[in-house]
Amino acid sequence: MLLKGEMVLYKMFNMLFLTVATLAILMVTGCGGSVVATVNGEKITSAELSQRVDLTKSSMEQQGIDFSGENSQELLDSLQKSVLEEMINYKLLLQEARQLGQLTNEQVQEKIMPLKEQFPSEEEYDDFLAQLMLSEEEVAYILNLQEQVTKDVPVVPEAEVKNYYEENIEQFEQPEQVQVRHILFLVGEGDQDTPVKHTEAEAREMAEEAIAQLKQGKDFAELAREKSEDSVTKNDGGLFTFSEGEAVKEFADAANALSPGAYTQTPVKTEYGYHVIKMEKKIPAGKYSFDEVKQQLTYQLSEKAKETKFSEYMQEVRNKATIVNKLAELEGSPPNESKE
């Protein structure tokens, strides 16, 4: 809620190949329309493509991309091509995943659990899958394929990890940070960005009541867990750490004016609503040592190796597949067709 332009992103899978951007262009089955592509004989219809293009276009418009200018048709044409390519890739992915055999209900749940645990609530998890039009079973099959393809990829050795650290030392420099706790009461109409509906007066009054409870001796972290409407920091007792330029100005100014242990005596208004802020400490600038980052860096580089292996595997699958892209044929360009 506090970082400029922050989007609460969930890491859907342990592999980087299946990013949210890729999953946001999944197909919808059961629609009619002419055939725009086939993947090993499996059809993709114009209705499926149109629905997915509309959904992706809407998402891009929400991020500020304008489809109404002079180049609108060119932009839409480009979007249609890229969406169809992603739909083709997804069909290949699921086809390949299902060839490994059927998963039981128990296996589906076992595969899906690491993903599910990354969501703060069951409702948010269900909403996320609904937005993507992706079932738990499909995710489980994809995860199983990834696991099988990459199971023999070794952990990156320590010498290689240390070499990466030394060659990219700037990545491990840490600017001065401010660590605070905060309690947020949202102002909004109850939409996706501000799921709780409060007027400004209501949110301010709630913040003032929280301050009154703190003055009576209520523990700040405990109150944040009970009252805060910031889903990102709520479960950690409102704990939030930021560097210069990362928090909205009103929040940063109020936090920096506090001494350690002190909290704001009046609500702090930002674009999100009203906050009560407590200063925890300021963390001096510094640099993470190799020992401090070794474990996480080893994991990241090992996952990157798995990503590379899986991408190469799927490229081989595509090269052997029979793919007919009729949009490419209609434009007179060489069709994206692969055959054994």
ABEGO torsion letter per residue (X at the ends): XABBGBBBBBBABABAABBAAAAAABBBBGBBEBBABBBGGBBBBAAAAAAAAAAAAAAAAAAGBBAABAAAAAAAAAAAAAAAAAAAAAAAAAAAAAAAEBBBAAAAAAAAAAAAAABABAAAAAAAAAAAGBBAAAAAAAAAAAAAAAAABBBBBAAAAAAAAAAAAAAABBBBBBBBBBBBBBBEAGBAABABBBBAAAAAAAAAAAAAAAAAGBBAAAAAAAABABAAAAAAGGBBBBBBGABBAAAAAAAAABBBGBBBABBBBBAAEBBBBBBABBBBBBBBBAAAAAAAAAAAAAAAAAAAAAAAAAAAAAAABBBBBAAAAAAGBBBBBBBX
